[in-house]
Structures are given as C-alpha cells and as structure tokens.
Amino acid sequence: MDQPHIKPAEPAITASADKVEFRDAMAQLCAGVSIITTDGSAGRAGCTATAVCSVSDDPPTLLVCLNRSSRNNSVIRANGRLCVNILAAEQEPLARSFADATLSMDERFARASWRQDLQQSPALSGATASLDCDIDATEEIGSHSVFFCRIRHIEKGETRSGLAYFNRAFHKLGNG
C-alpha cells in the first residue's frame, strides 16, 4: 500500500527579526572580551569589544565589529590600524573602564600599563595576547563597521584565565 505523499512544512519567513529579540538572543552567545586600541595621526582611542573573530590564518586576519556611532570608530578608521588586546579574567575592571562612555581616553589609558613601538597601536601589559593589525578593508553593515584586519605582530602573554561575556555579564574562564 502506497503511503500518501506528505509535504514538509515550510519554515515561516519573516522580513526581519525584532531588534530587542535579536539582542536577547545574542546575549546567549558567549564571547571573549578584548580591548581594541589605536594610535596615530587621528589620535589615541580604545574601547571594549566582544565582536572579534578570526577570519583566516593565511594570511593571519581577524575581524572587529564596532558601532558606527562610537567615538572610537572614526579614529580607528582614520589611523588605519588597531590592536586587539585579549583580556584575562582579572582585567574585568579595565574592560568596564573602556566601556564607560563617561571616561575620557586619557582616563581609560591611565588605568593600565601599555607597550607601544613606533608603528604599533597600544598593547596592554598583562593581556593574554595582543594582536597588532593593519586594517585591510571595512564593510558597513547596518549600525556597525566591520574591520578586516591583517595581523602584523603578535605578543602572547601568560596563558591563564580568560574573560568572557555571557547573558549580559562578565565571567571568568579557565584555571587562573
């Protein structure tokens, strides 16, 4: 006896997800925490970011997403370079400082020790890793700029605990 042909249900198609619903869903995505820094002819800037992702290891490339309305965005774009400083768990207070829009750049940078060679952006002393990059390309997607960054120099720190952001809170990862 032949089975009747049952057509599978088609997924519902919506024009766009709700902004609040999207943010709530993204809060469930655990992300590493970094401080993005830059210095150059446009000045020095820095901010906390979780939207950092590897793109390729040949050539070593990563992406960084920053809100276009951020005061850091135009400085990073104009300088054409940045450093991704991957944070250890004990650097949570610094992550909070670099996310605090009420603090000046001088106040933010004064809260930590930085290394900087002539052609590099500020690298955080004590970071688990600092990746100094040139920006190869930028794409504007919605409210954000996506910077595609070719890594020029890597400084690896001591591997210990990491800092993650999940469900709108910082969390310690690892053994340290």
Beta strands, then each sheet from edge to edge (+ up, - down):
strand 1: 31-32
strand 2: 34-38
strand 3: 45-49
strand 4: 52-57
strand 5: 60-67
strand 6: 81-86
strand 7: 114-115
strand 8: 123-124
strand 9: 129-141
strand 10: 144-156
strand 11: 162-166
strand 12: 169-173
sheet 1: 1+ 11- 12+
sheet 2: 3+ 2- 6+ 9- 10+ 5- 4+
sheet 3: 7+ 8-
end
